[in-house]
Amino acid sequence: MNVDRNWIGYAWAAGATMACTLVGFGMRSRFDLVNIAMVYLLAVVIIALKFSRGPAIVASVLCVAAFDYFFVPPQGTFTVDDVQYLLTFGIMLAVALIISGLVRSIRREAAARAALEIEAETERIRSALLASISHDLRTPLAVMAGASSSLAESGERLSPAERHALAKSVFEHVGTRQQGFTDDSSRDRRPQGGT
């Protein structure tokens, strides 16, 4: 998908250069060359913001070439009579590199932040699940501990009916909890969608 996005970026770079050239032709009779150069620079900035470094560099090179060929004297050639235009060309390339670098850095930071948020959410869910399981286990364990403690400490002083009731309480809580966990576990493994 990233390769497709790069090809789209290169196509946008070419299209933006053509659009700027058409706008430049419309501006040429009323505006100085520096204003036409700003139109090309705007295209370079947009491509650098929207796409990766490759399309941004291609946009700057195409914009520099089009600006030089169609607008910088002598027109219709790639030669430059005025050295100041070389500075303009260098600035266009630098802007493309700087902005694409900043955008790449921001995208990396956003991806890292998203990964941290996913990790934090996973930890929150895990903690909630452990708290729930802990709560589900605490009450029956307390009942079983109390009943088994009574049997162990004073079992011989209790009547057979009391001993039986305490033992039955322990057994029932073990059975109830075990059945509850088995039901929860099988329900969680069941496919979604009502099947």
N, C-alpha and C positions, 0 to 999 in steps of 0.2 A: 504494500500500500504506500510506503514511503517513496518507492521508486516512481509510482504513478503520480504522487504529489509533486515530486521533483520535475517530472515532465510537464505537468500542468504549470508549475512555476516558470519553466523555461518558455512555455507558450505565452504565459502572461507577460513575461519580460519582453518578448518580441511584439506582442500586441500593444503593450504600453508604449513601447518605443515608436511604433507606427502612429498611435493616437497622438503622442506628443509632437511628432513631426507634422501631422496635419494641423494641430493647434498652433504650432510654431509658424506654419505658412500663413495662417490667419492673422497672427500677431505681428509678423515681420514688418509690415508697412507702418505700424503705429507704435511699436515698442522697441527698445534697445535689445541687443543680443543677450545681455545679462538677464533680462526677464524671460526670454525664451529658454535660457539655460536653467532657470528656476523651475520651469515646467518639467524639464527633463529630470531635474533633481527630485522633484515631487514624485515622479514615477519610480525613481530608484528607491526612495524612502518607502513607498507603498509596497513595492515588491520585496524589499528587505524585511518589512514588518510581517508580511503575509506568508512568505516562503523561506526556504533555507538559504544558506550562504551561496550555494552554486547559482541559483536563479538571480540572486541579488547582484553577484559579480557580473553575470551575463547581462543583466539589465543595465548596469553602469557602463559596461563596454559598448553595448549597442547604443545606448543614449549618447555616449561620448562620440561614437563613430557617426551617428546620424546628425548630431549637432555640428560636428566638424564638417561633414560632407555637404550638408544642405545650408548651413547658416554662417559658418566662419569663413571670412575671406582668405584665400580665393575659394569661392564656392564651387562645388562639383569635384573637389579633390580632397585628399586626406592630408594635405600639407597645411601647416599653420604658419602664417606670417607674423602673428603677434604672440609673443611668449606668454602673455597673461592668460591666454586660453589653455595653455598647458597646465597652469595652476587650477583652472576650472575643472579640467579633466581629472587631475589628481584628487581634487576635493570630492568629486562625484564618486570615485572609486573608494576613497577613505570613508565617506558617509555610508556607502553600501556595506563595507566591511564592519564598521563600528556598529551600525544598527543591527545587522544580522547577528553579530556576536552578542549584543545585548538581548536580542529576542531569544537566541538559543539559550543564554544563561537564565532568562526568565522562565522559559519552558522547562528547563531542567529543575529549577527551584519549585515550580508548580507541580511537576511530577513527583519530586521528593516529598513535598508537602502532602500531596494526595496519598502517597504510600504511608506516610506517618499517620494520617487521619484514618486510613483503613486499619493500620496496626492498632491504633488506639481504640477503634470501634471493636475490633476483634478481642482485644484485652477486656474491654467493658463487658462484652457479651460473655466471655469466659468467666469473668468475676461474678456476674449475675447468675450464671448457671451453677457455679460452685457454691454461691451463697444459698441458692434454692435447694441444691442437693444437701448441703449442710443442714439447712433448716428442716428438710424432710427427714433427715436421719436423727437429728438431735432429740426430738420428742419421743419417738419410739425407743431410742437408746436409753433415755432417762427412765422411761417406764420399765424397760427390761432390767436396767441396772438396779433400780429400786426394788423390784420384785425379786431378782436374784440375790441381792444383798440381804433382804429379809429372810429368804430361804437359807442363805449361808450362815447368817449370824444367829438366827433364832428359830431355825427350822424344827428342832426337836421340841420346842415349847409350843409350836403351833399345832392346831388340830389337823388331822388328815385332810379335812375339807378345806382349811385355809391353805395348807401346803399345795393341795391340788389346784386351788384357785390361782395362787401365785405362779405355779408352774404353767398353768393353762394361759395366764396372761402373757408370760414370756413367749410361749409357743405361738400364740395368736398374733402378737406384734411382729415376731420374726416372719411368720407366714404372710401377714398382711403387707408388710414392707417388701418382702421378696416378690410377691405377686404384683404389687404396685410398680416396682422397678422393671419387672419383666414386661408388664403391659405397656409402660412408658417407652421402654426400649424397642419393643416390636412396633409400636405406633410410629416412633421416629424413623424406623427403617422402612416403613411402608411407602411405596411410590406415591407421589403427590397426584392430585387430580381425581380423588375419590375412588381409586381402584384398590 
